[in-house]
Amino acid sequence: MMTKKISPRRALSKKMALVPLFAAAVFIFSAKTAAQNDASTATALSETKSENTDDLIIIGKGLSEEKMAEYQQIVDKKADWKSLKLKNDDFNNLYLLYVQMNKEQQKKQRITFDGVFCVDTLMLPDDKSWKKCKTSQYIWLNGEKSDQQALELLNRQDVYYYSLINLDINNRVSATWTKKGYEEYLKKFDGKVSEEELLKIKPTIYWHYTSEGLYLVATPAVYNDETMAKAKEKNSPKK
């Protein structure tokens, strides 16, 4: 049997020829693995986004009969109307449900809200209300925490929408919006907002007292039995 000898130089050349093929194989494998990882990451992000979307509250979508009954159950706790006090949990739960109602459902409620996600009427504050906005203990401007100095830079005519609410006898919240700030804020959420964002700025609460449409603007904590009685007397239809 004859053995064919190969020179060391030729053997080295053959080995060198295999290097590009090996490098190409490694590159293809790495690219495929990277693509799979990217696909997995994209899928995970998509699923996370989907889960987060499910947690968002859709403004004005309309409530089911079950959820409407839940709202009414909280309202019925105040059926005697002896006091306009609301526990903080009740206030928050009513508001979260209210912003999800459609307009027709909202019109039928005895307790309603006026906030940036459920605006009753866009209006300028009068001089007295504008002063209250600027002297509130908690001030919001275009959805961000602010201060009196920032509001002093605005003219009253610059205000596109505002809301005021007394947390208690010594603490008031004002939320002021310019037209640009109001539109950009709503555009940012596109009708879907988290519970945390919704509850960040408390809205004004309205207590509708009579079927004739007379109402009292109230707060979660200020009104007691005595002031409620005076308010009823003042707002009751004249005989």
N, C-alpha and C positions, 0 to 999 in steps of 0.2 A: 504494500500500500504506500502510495506516494503522499508526502505531506508538503502542501504548498506554503512556502514561507512568505510572509508579508513584512515589508520593511517597516520599522517604527514610524517613519515619516508618513507613510500611507495610512497606517492605523490611526495615527493622530488626526489625519485629515478626515477620515470617516467619522471619528468621534465628534470633531468640530462641526461636521455637517448636520449632526443630530441636535446640536444645541438650539438652532432656530425653531426646529419642530417642537422641541420640549418647551421652549419659551412660549410658543404660540398656544400649545395645549394648556399651559398654566394660565395664560391670559384669558382664553375662552372660558375656562372653569371659573376663574375669578369674576369675570363679567357676568356669567350666569348666576353665580352665588349672590353678587351685589344686586342684580335685578330682582332676584327672589326676596332679598332682604328689603329692598325698596317697596316691592309689592306688599309685603307683610306689614311694613310700617304704614303705608298708605291705607291699607285695610283697617289697621288698628286705629289710625287717626279718624277714619271715616266712621267707624263704630262709636268711637268716643264722642265725635261731633253729633252723631245721631242720638246717643244717650243724653248728651247735654241739651239737645233740642227738645227732647221729650220733657225735660225739667222746666222748660221755659213756659211762661204764661202767655197765652195768645189773647191779645186785647180785642174785646168786642166780638168774640166768636159766637157768643150765645151759650147760655147754661142749660144743662139738662134739667128735667123736672126734679130729679133727686137733689141737684145742687141748689136749685131755687128753693126747695123745701128746707135745705140746710140754712140758707140765708134767712128765710122767714122764721125759723126756729130761734135764731139769735135775736131777731127783731122782737119776737113775741116775749122775750124776757123783759122788754121795756114796755109791755102793753099798757101798764097803768100810767105811764108817762109822768110819774111823780118826780122823776129825776132824769136829767140828760147825761148822767155819768155812764161811761162805758169802761169795762175792763180793757186793758191794753190788748189782750188776746182777742177779745170780741171785736174790737176796733179793727185790728189787723185782718182777722178772718173775713169780716164784712167787706172791707176794702178789696181784698184779694179776689173775692167772689164778684164784687160789683164791677170791677174793670173788665171782667170776662163776659158780662151780660151784653146783649145787643141793645140798641137804643130803645126799642119797644119794651124790653124787660126793665130797663132802668127807669123809664117813665112811670112805672107802676109801683115803685118802692116808696115807703114812708121814711126810710133813712137812706140818703144819697150822699155822694161825694163829689167834690170838685178838685181835681188834681191834674197834673200835666198829661196823664194817660186817660183821663175821663173829664175833659174840659166841659164845663157847663156853658160858660160864655167868655169869649175873649174880650177883655176890656181894660182900659186904663184905670189905675187907682186914682181916687180923688185925693185932694191934698191931705186929708186926715189919714187915709189908708196908706198913702205914700210915706208919711211920717212914721207910721207904725212899722212899715217894711224896713225902714232904715234904722229904727231903734229896737228891733227885735233881738232877742238874746241868741237866736240861731238864724243865720242868714245864708240863703242859697242864691246863687246867680247862675242862670243857664245850666242848672244841674250840678254845679260844683259848690263846695263850701266857700263862703266869701265873708265879707265884713262890711261895716258901715262905710268905710272909706271908699270901697269900690262902688257902692250905690250912690255915694255923693257925686261921683263922676258922671252919673247918668242923669238925664233930664226925665221928669215924670212922663213926658211925651214919648220917650224912647221905649217905655214898657209896653210889651205886646200882650203879656199875660202875667198874672200874679195870684198868689194865694196866701192867706194868713190863717194861723191856727194857734190857739192858746193851749199849751200842754198842761199848764196849771195857772194859778193866779199870778205867778211871778215869771213865767217863761213862755215866750211866744216864738213861733217859727214863721219866717217869711220866705217865700220862694218867688223870685222875680225872673222874668224871661224877656229878652229882646226878641224881635221877630226872627233874626238870623239864628240866635241861640236856640230858640224854640224849635225851629224847623230842622236844624242840624241834630239836635238831641233826639227828636222823634225818628229822623232818618237813620240814625245810628242803630236803632233797635228794630226798625221795620216791622212793628206790630208784635214783636215777641220779646219779652223781657223777663229777667229772673225775679224771683220773690225778693231777694236782697235789694235789688235796684228799686223795685216798686215801693218797698217800705222805707227806703232811705229818706225820702222827703214826705212827711205826712200831709195828706190833703185836707182841705176844709170839709167839714161834715155838716150836712143839712138834715134837720129833723122836721119833716112835714107834718104839721099838727092838724090841719083841717082838710076836708075834702074839697074846699073851695080853693086850695092851693096856697094858703098862707103857710109860711114856714118860719122856723127859728134857726138862725145860724148858731151852732153850738160847738163845744169842744169836749174832749174826753173827760175832763175833770172839773171844769169851772162851775157849772151849774149845780146848785143844790135845791132842796125842796122849796125854799123861800123864793129864790130867784125864778124858779120854774113857775111858781104860782103867779108871780107878777107878770111874767112873760105871757102866760096863758090869758090873763086878764087883758093885757094890752093887745094881743093878737086875735082874740076871739071875735067872731063876726058880731056886729051890732044888731041888737034886736029891734 
